[in-house]
């Protein structure tokens, strides 16, 4: 994937955000894992916005299948991420809590990320 993200690269809803620094495909499972870690760490306080959605189906053919017979069935869904894209936003929590939650969520992502504030 070429270029940087021109859409979804600014904080719109919360005060803190996790921003992508590399291009990648992020699967729906990775998005959900990051969301769960942020909500568990922030507990009751604050609000979380997931700014990406997996809208690209990835198809695979069954193993040991002969050539032909059409395209494979969708196996999983991904979100196409370019550098600069905001992945998650947080509001209503202190900066230390938001920074720690974003750091844990960053471990779940297959790319390098950075924590940004407004």
C-alpha positions as a Python dict, from the first residue, in 0.01 Angstrom:
ca = {
    (1, 'X'): (0, 0, 0),
    (2, 'X'): (136, 336, -99),
    (3, 'X'): (96, 676, 60),
    (4, 'X'): (-33, 808, 388),
    (5, 'X'): (-383, 830, 528),
    (6, 'X'): (-561, 1151, 433),
    (7, 'X'): (-885, 1044, 600),
    (8, 'X'): (-919, 939, 962),
    (9, 'X'): (-585, 1090, 1063),
    (10, 'X'): (-712, 1347, 1315),
    (11, 'X'): (-857, 1304, 1663),
    (12, 'X'): (-1231, 1375, 1631),
    (13, 'X'): (-1409, 1228, 1935),
    (14, 'X'): (-1179, 1182, 2234),
    (15, 'X'): (-866, 1344, 2378),
    (16, 'X'): (-618, 1059, 2328),
    (17, 'X'): (-559, 824, 2035),
    (18, 'X'): (-350, 538, 1901),
    (19, 'X'): (-212, 616, 1554),
    (20, 'X'): (-64, 374, 1300),
    (21, 'X'): (289, 439, 1170),
    (22, 'X'): (310, 161, 909),
    (23, 'X'): (84, 24, 634),
    (24, 'X'): (-83, -311, 701),
    (25, 'X'): (-396, -520, 695),
    (26, 'X'): (-544, -547, 1046),
    (27, 'X'): (-784, -836, 1094),
    (28, 'X'): (-1114, -816, 1279),
    (29, 'X'): (-971, -1035, 1555),
    (30, 'X'): (-680, -798, 1612),
    (31, 'X'): (-916, -498, 1623),
    (32, 'X'): (-1135, -674, 1879),
    (33, 'X'): (-836, -781, 2090),
    (34, 'X'): (-715, -421, 2107),
    (35, 'X'): (-1063, -296, 2196),
    (36, 'X'): (-1097, -551, 2477),
    (37, 'X'): (-762, -461, 2633),
    (38, 'X'): (-845, -89, 2631),
    (39, 'X'): (-1190, -141, 2786),
    (40, 'X'): (-1051, -376, 3052),
    (41, 'X'): (-773, -138, 3146),
    (42, 'X'): (-994, 174, 3151),
    (43, 'X'): (-1264, -16, 3347),
    (44, 'X'): (-1584, 187, 3395),
    (45, 'X'): (-1430, 527, 3335),
    (46, 'X'): (-1407, 686, 2995),
    (47, 'X'): (-1531, 614, 2646),
    (48, 'X'): (-1359, 434, 2359),
    (49, 'X'): (-1411, 486, 1987),
    (50, 'X'): (-1290, 227, 1735),
    (51, 'X'): (-1209, 428, 1423),
    (52, 'X'): (-1144, 139, 1184),
    (53, 'X'): (-1379, -122, 1042),
    (54, 'X'): (-1288, -451, 868),
    (55, 'X'): (-1467, -412, 533),
    (56, 'X'): (-1238, -613, 302),
    (57, 'X'): (-1305, -989, 274),
    (58, 'X'): (-1002, -1216, 233),
    (59, 'X'): (-1084, -1537, 49),
    (60, 'X'): (-900, -1869, 58),
    (61, 'X'): (-933, -2191, -135),
    (62, 'X'): (-963, -2517, 57),
    (63, 'X'): (-644, -2722, 87),
    (64, 'X'): (-575, -2979, -187),
    (65, 'X'): (-831, -2834, -429),
    (66, 'X'): (-783, -2860, -804),
    (67, 'X'): (-755, -2553, -1025),
    (68, 'X'): (-1074, -2392, -1146),
    (69, 'X'): (-1414, -2409, -977),
    (70, 'X'): (-1426, -2037, -896),
    (71, 'X'): (-1308, -1815, -619),
    (72, 'X'): (-1265, -1937, -262),
    (73, 'X'): (-1498, -1850, 23),
    (74, 'X'): (-1430, -1554, 257),
    (75, 'X'): (-1214, -1670, 547),
    (76, 'X'): (-1170, -1346, 743),
    (77, 'X'): (-1212, -969, 714),
    (78, 'X'): (-945, -698, 728),
    (79, 'X'): (-919, -323, 753),
    (80, 'X'): (-666, -158, 521),
    (81, 'X'): (-448, 72, 730),
    (82, 'X'): (-214, 340, 597),
    (83, 'X'): (38, 539, 803),
    (84, 'X'): (-125, 816, 1004),
    (85, 'X'): (-460, 643, 1049),
    (86, 'X'): (-622, 669, 1394),
    (87, 'X'): (-706, 322, 1526),
    (88, 'X'): (-864, 394, 1864),
    (89, 'X'): (-967, 708, 2051),
    (90, 'X'): (-1021, 750, 2425),
    (91, 'X'): (-1189, 1018, 2633),
    (92, 'X'): (-1294, 1070, 2992),
    (93, 'X'): (-981, 913, 3143),
    (94, 'X'): (-653, 1058, 3267),
    (95, 'X'): (-354, 1068, 3036),
    (96, 'X'): (-161, 809, 3239),
    (97, 'X'): (-448, 558, 3214),
    (98, 'X'): (-497, 629, 2843),
    (99, 'X'): (-124, 597, 2770),
    (100, 'X'): (-98, 266, 2957),
    (101, 'X'): (-411, 125, 2787),
    (102, 'X'): (-282, 232, 2444),
    (103, 'X'): (54, 70, 2513),
    (104, 'X'): (-112, -263, 2595),
    (105, 'X'): (-336, -237, 2285),
    (106, 'X'): (-30, -157, 2072),
    (107, 'X'): (116, -499, 2161),
    (108, 'X'): (-189, -659, 1997),
    (109, 'X'): (-135, -473, 1667),
    (110, 'X'): (89, -612, 1389),
    (111, 'X'): (234, -263, 1320),
    (112, 'X'): (420, 14, 1499),
    (113, 'X'): (191, 274, 1657),
    (114, 'X'): (220, 594, 1854),
    (115, 'X'): (14, 758, 2129),
    (116, 'X'): (-110, 1108, 2047),
    (117, 'X'): (-312, 1373, 2230),
    (118, 'X'): (-510, 1679, 2125),
}
